[in-house]
Structures are given as C-alpha cells and as structure tokens.
Amino acid sequence: EERLVIQGTKGRAILDAPFHVPERLRVSKDQGREKTEEIVYDYPLPNDPFGVWNNPGSIGFYHQINEVGKALKEGRNECDSYTWNDSLEVALIVDEIVDQVRGEGNDLTSSGACRQ
C-alpha cells in the first residue's frame, strides 16, 4: 500500500494511496483513549483530456504547469505561490533528512549541494 502517515503526539496526518498524487488527506486528532476525531479533505484530480500518461496521476501537475506558464507570460522567473527561496528551503530540509537517515559526512551527503 502506497500511503504516507505522519505521526505526531496529538494525532496523525494520512495521505491516502497513491501518496505521490494524493486525492485525499485525513487528519486524525486523538481525543483520549481509543477516541479519535477525523477530518477528511478531498482534492480530486482535474479531468484528464489527454488520456494515458507514463506516470499515473501526472495530470495532478496541471496546477503547477499553469502557474509557471502564467509567470513566464508575465515576464517573471518565479511564481508567487512557490518562490525560489521556497525551493531552497525544501532542498535544505531534504539534505537534513538524508544526513539524519544515512549519517552526516558519508559519500552520498558530503557535498551538501543544497546548503548555502
């Protein structure tokens, strides 16, 4: 099963399968012993007029593609909704995760390509 569960001290967030293109997010808040409140957020993929993709769910990139196209038409080199700095922040977080999982300084992480 391809789903993602992020467990916290007061509950969990669950991206239903396939989690790389989720259409549903469930947030479960612990309310005490064996009691949980669940809130469900549905994000259906847009209709896909293009048919078959190499990677199922690729139509989910529709929103990002439109946003980039709009920015380029307006002569901008980044989007308001996701800036260059946002990209760098994510890269730094990924570097930190790799360091913690594989060990800082091993051959796979020592370049720190995303670090400033």
C-alpha positions as CSV (number, residue, x, y, z in Angstrom):
1,E,0.0,0.0,0.0
2,E,1.4,3.4,-1.0
3,R,0.3,5.8,1.6
4,L,2.1,8.2,3.9
5,V,1.4,8.5,7.6
6,I,2.9,11.4,9.6
7,Q,2.5,10.6,13.3
8,G,2.6,13.3,15.9
9,T,2.0,13.5,19.7
10,K,-1.7,14.5,19.3
11,G,-2.7,12.7,16.2
12,R,-1.6,11.9,12.6
13,A,-1.9,13.0,9.0
14,I,-2.5,10.4,6.4
15,L,-2.1,10.8,2.6
16,D,-4.1,8.0,1.0
17,A,-2.6,6.0,-1.8
18,P,-1.0,6.8,-4.1
19,F,0.6,9.3,-1.8
20,H,2.7,10.9,-4.6
21,V,-0.5,12.1,-6.2
22,P,-3.0,12.0,-3.2
23,E,-6.6,12.9,-3.7
24,R,-7.4,12.7,0.0
25,L,-5.8,13.9,3.2
26,R,-7.1,12.6,6.5
27,V,-6.2,14.3,9.7
28,S,-6.8,12.3,12.9
29,K,-6.8,14.1,16.2
30,D,-6.5,11.9,19.3
31,Q,-9.4,12.7,21.8
32,G,-8.4,10.4,24.6
33,R,-8.2,6.6,25.0
34,E,-9.5,4.9,21.8
35,K,-11.3,8.1,20.7
36,T,-10.3,9.9,17.5
37,E,-11.7,12.8,15.6
38,E,-11.0,12.5,11.8
39,I,-11.3,15.4,9.3
40,V,-11.1,14.4,5.6
41,Y,-10.0,16.8,2.9
42,D,-10.7,15.7,-0.7
43,Y,-8.6,17.0,-3.6
44,P,-9.9,15.4,-6.7
45,L,-7.6,15.4,-9.7
46,P,-8.8,17.5,-12.6
47,N,-10.5,15.8,-15.6
48,D,-7.8,14.4,-17.9
49,P,-8.4,15.1,-21.5
50,F,-5.0,13.8,-22.5
51,G,-5.6,10.1,-21.8
52,V,-2.8,7.8,-20.8
53,W,0.4,9.0,-19.1
54,N,3.6,7.3,-18.4
55,N,3.2,8.0,-14.7
56,P,-0.4,7.7,-13.5
57,G,-1.7,10.9,-11.8
58,S,0.5,13.2,-13.8
59,I,-2.5,15.4,-14.6
60,G,-2.1,16.5,-10.9
61,F,0.8,18.7,-12.1
62,Y,-1.8,20.7,-14.1
63,H,-1.9,23.5,-11.5
64,Q,1.8,23.9,-11.2
65,I,2.2,23.9,-15.0
66,N,-0.4,26.6,-15.4
67,E,1.2,28.7,-12.6
68,V,4.6,28.5,-14.3
69,G,3.2,29.3,-17.7
70,K,1.4,32.4,-16.2
71,A,4.6,33.6,-14.5
72,L,6.6,33.2,-17.8
73,K,4.0,35.1,-19.8
74,E,4.2,37.9,-17.3
75,G,8.0,38.0,-17.6
76,R,8.7,36.7,-14.1
77,N,11.2,33.9,-13.3
78,E,9.4,32.6,-10.3
79,C,5.8,32.1,-9.1
80,D,4.2,33.9,-6.2
81,S,2.8,30.7,-4.8
82,Y,6.2,28.9,-4.7
83,T,9.3,31.1,-4.8
84,W,13.0,30.3,-5.4
85,N,13.5,30.6,-1.6
86,D,10.8,28.1,-1.0
87,S,12.7,25.7,-3.3
88,L,15.9,26.2,-1.4
89,E,14.2,25.6,1.9
90,V,12.8,22.3,0.7
91,A,16.3,21.3,-0.6
92,L,17.8,22.2,2.8
93,I,15.2,20.1,4.5
94,V,15.9,17.1,2.2
95,D,19.6,17.5,2.9
96,E,18.9,17.4,6.6
97,I,16.7,14.3,6.3
98,V,19.4,12.5,4.2
99,D,22.1,13.5,6.8
100,Q,20.0,12.1,9.7
101,V,19.0,8.9,7.9
102,R,22.3,8.0,6.2
103,G,24.7,9.7,8.5
104,E,26.3,13.1,8.0
105,G,29.5,13.2,6.0
106,N,29.2,9.9,4.1
107,D,29.9,9.9,0.4
108,L,26.3,10.4,-0.5
109,T,25.8,13.6,1.6
110,S,29.2,15.2,2.0
111,S,28.8,17.5,-1.0
112,G,25.9,19.3,0.6
113,A,24.9,20.5,-2.8
114,C,21.9,22.4,-1.5
115,R,23.5,24.0,1.5
116,Q,24.3,27.7,1.5
